[in-house]
Amino acid sequence: MELKDGASCPGNYLYRSGSFGWDVEYGMWGIFRVMKHSIRCKCKEMCGRLLRCMK
């Protein structure tokens, strides 16, 4: 999954919907991991930015 302007720092992130107390109690939460960008990903991102600037 790719998030536009999403988490850019590697790490584990908690997601939930609504109040934290109810979400945890009813299991409506999760964790996703953001990995380090590979060189290929960085190149793809930079090329995309350049193309958007040229429009």
Buried (B, 14 or more C-beta within 10 A) or exposed (E): EEEEEEEEEEEEEEEEEEEEEEBEEEEEBEEEEBEEEEEEEEEEEEEEEEEEEEE
